[in-house]
Amino acid sequence: MSMNKGNIASDDPRGENASQSRVELPLSAVSNHERPVNSKQLCAHLQISERTLAAMRAKGVIPYWRLTSKNFRYRISSVEIALANLR
């Protein structure tokens, strides 16, 4: 991994195959001072349902942190960059 990229990815117990669902972002694109948001806050920001968010998480489309089995955190700027890269 190069030094100029940050690795934002899900905490995936699948091991080596988990790298396929990882989203690489330049460190300059991610603000270290941005407060992470929960699923409900991100859904409100993106104007999507919690089920749609869960599907995007499952497909590896968006970066997130898993705190517990049902508790996730997201950085809005990282999610917006990942979604913009899909288009």
N, C-alpha and C positions, 0 to 999 in steps of 0.2 A: 504494500500500500504506500502511496506517495505521501509525503509530509504535508502537502498543501490541500489535502482533502480530509473532511471529517466523516466519520462513519456513523450515520444515523440509521438504526435498524431496529427491528423488533427483537425482543428477547426470545429467541426461538430455540426450543430444546432439540430440534431435529439435527443439530450438529453441522457437519460440513455442507450439507445441501441447503442450509439456511442462507448461505451467501447469495443464492439466486434471488431472494426476495429483498435484499438489502438495497437501500437507496444511498448513493454516494453524493455528497454535497460539498462544494468548496467551503472551507471554514469562513471565508469572508461573506458567504451568503446567509450564515446563521448568526444571529445576534446572541452573544453569551448572556445578555442581560434581559432577554425576553422570558417572561414567566410562562411555564408550561400550563396548558389548560386541560380540563377533563373532557370526556366524551360529549357530555351535554353542552358544554360551552362551545366546543368545536362544531357540533351540529347546528347550533344557533348561528354561529359565524358563517358557516358554509350554506346554511339553509337547506339541510338535508336531514333525513331521518336517522335514528340511531341504527336501524337495520342496514341502511346504505353504508354508513360508516363502518359497521362490522364487516360487511362484504368487502369494502376497500382494504381493511386491515387484513382479512383472510387472503386476499389476492396479492398482498405485498405492495400495493399501490402507494400507500402513505407510510411515512416513518412514525414510530411511536415507541413509548416505553410501557412495559407491562409491570405494574406494581404488585398486583395480585391477579388471580385468575379472572376477575371481573373489573379490575380497576386499571385504567390506562391513562397516560398523559401524552400530550402532543405539543409541538411547537408550531404555532400557526404559520410562521414564515416558512418553515421546512415543508409543511403540508402543501402550502400554496405553490411552492417551487416544484414539488413533486407532481402536483396536478397540472401545472403549466407545461411540464416536460412531456406529459401524455399527449398534448395536442400537436 
